[in-house]
């Protein structure tokens, strides 16, 4: 049975999306302070592995980190509408960097826009 992960090109596609996303984060004055690690590499690996697993690929994320618990893991960081919008801007760049069908792109974008809104924890 084919998964969405398989349909979009698997590991290579998600790796490209996430790498492009982090290229934007590296120089983003709003988002960069939300990443306490000087090296964004580990965060990039965690995000890639999460998306790989979410869309039907290997379960590396859960094997290494347990349940995603996204809100709990992001709770220490003030994430408001401005941060959400910057995050989505860079994710949009990631999606634009790969060759998805309009239907695949819509499915992916729907998920990330809902997830980004779910992470908002402040309106200050």
C-alpha positions as CSV (number, residue, x, y, z in Angstrom):
1,X,0.0,0.0,0.0
2,X,1.4,3.4,-1.0
3,X,1.5,6.2,1.6
4,X,1.5,9.9,1.0
5,X,5.2,9.8,1.9
6,X,5.8,7.4,-1.0
7,X,3.6,9.4,-3.4
8,X,5.5,12.7,-2.9
9,X,8.9,11.1,-3.4
10,X,9.7,10.0,0.2
11,X,12.8,10.9,2.1
12,X,14.4,13.0,-0.6
13,X,11.4,15.3,-1.0
14,X,10.9,15.8,2.7
15,X,14.6,16.4,3.2
16,X,14.5,19.2,0.5
17,X,11.4,20.8,2.0
18,X,12.9,20.9,5.5
19,X,16.4,22.0,4.3
20,X,14.8,24.9,2.4
21,X,12.7,25.8,5.5
22,X,15.8,25.9,7.7
23,X,17.7,28.0,5.2
24,X,15.0,30.7,5.8
25,X,15.0,30.2,9.5
26,X,18.7,30.7,9.8
27,X,18.4,34.4,8.8
28,X,15.0,35.1,10.2
29,X,15.2,37.7,13.0
30,X,11.8,36.6,14.4
31,X,12.2,32.9,14.3
32,X,16.0,32.3,14.9
33,X,15.8,33.3,18.6
34,X,13.2,30.5,19.1
35,X,15.9,27.9,18.4
36,X,18.3,27.8,21.4
37,X,20.8,25.6,19.7
38,X,23.6,27.4,17.9
39,X,23.6,24.6,15.3
40,X,20.2,24.2,13.6
41,X,21.3,20.8,12.3
42,X,19.7,18.8,15.2
43,X,16.4,20.7,14.9
44,X,16.4,20.1,11.2
45,X,16.9,16.3,11.7
46,X,14.1,16.2,14.3
47,X,11.7,18.1,12.0
48,X,12.6,16.0,9.0
49,X,12.1,12.8,11.0
50,X,8.8,14.0,12.3
51,X,7.4,14.8,8.9
52,X,8.8,11.5,7.4
53,X,6.9,9.6,10.1
54,X,3.8,11.7,10.0
55,X,3.3,11.1,6.3
56,X,3.9,7.4,6.4
57,X,7.7,6.8,6.3
58,X,10.0,5.2,8.8
59,X,9.2,5.6,12.5
60,X,12.6,7.0,13.4
61,X,11.2,10.0,15.2
62,X,9.1,8.0,17.7
63,X,11.9,5.4,18.1
64,X,14.4,8.1,19.1
65,X,12.1,10.7,20.8
66,X,8.9,9.0,21.8
67,X,5.5,10.6,21.2
68,X,5.7,13.9,19.3
69,X,3.8,15.9,22.1
70,X,4.2,19.0,19.8
71,X,2.5,21.5,22.1
72,X,4.4,20.4,25.1
73,X,7.7,20.5,23.3
74,X,7.0,24.0,22.0
75,X,5.5,25.4,25.2
76,X,8.7,27.0,26.5
77,X,8.7,29.3,23.4
78,X,6.4,32.3,22.9
79,X,4.7,31.6,19.6
80,X,2.3,34.2,18.4
81,X,0.7,35.1,15.1
82,X,3.8,36.8,13.9
83,X,6.0,33.8,14.6
84,X,3.4,31.5,13.0
85,X,3.4,33.6,9.9
86,X,7.2,33.7,9.6
87,X,7.2,29.9,10.1
88,X,4.6,29.4,7.4
89,X,6.5,31.7,5.0
90,X,9.6,29.5,5.2
91,X,7.6,26.3,5.0
92,X,5.9,27.7,1.9
93,X,9.4,28.2,0.4
94,X,10.2,24.6,1.2
95,X,7.0,23.3,-0.6
96,X,7.9,25.6,-3.5
97,X,11.3,24.0,-3.7
98,X,9.9,20.5,-4.6
99,X,7.7,19.2,-7.4
100,X,4.4,18.2,-5.9
101,X,1.1,17.9,-7.7
102,X,-1.4,20.6,-6.8
103,X,-3.4,18.0,-4.8
104,X,-0.3,16.9,-2.9
105,X,0.8,20.5,-2.2
106,X,-2.7,21.3,-0.9
107,X,-2.8,18.3,1.4
108,X,0.7,19.2,2.8
109,X,-0.1,22.9,3.1
110,X,-3.5,22.2,4.9
111,X,-1.6,20.1,7.5
112,X,1.1,22.6,8.2
113,X,-1.2,25.6,8.4
114,X,-3.4,23.8,10.9
115,X,-0.3,22.6,12.8
116,X,1.2,26.1,12.8
117,X,-2.0,27.6,14.2
118,X,-2.2,24.8,16.9
119,X,1.3,25.9,18.1
120,X,0.3,29.5,18.8
121,X,0.4,29.9,22.5
122,X,0.5,33.7,23.0
123,X,-1.2,36.8,21.6
124,X,1.2,39.3,23.2
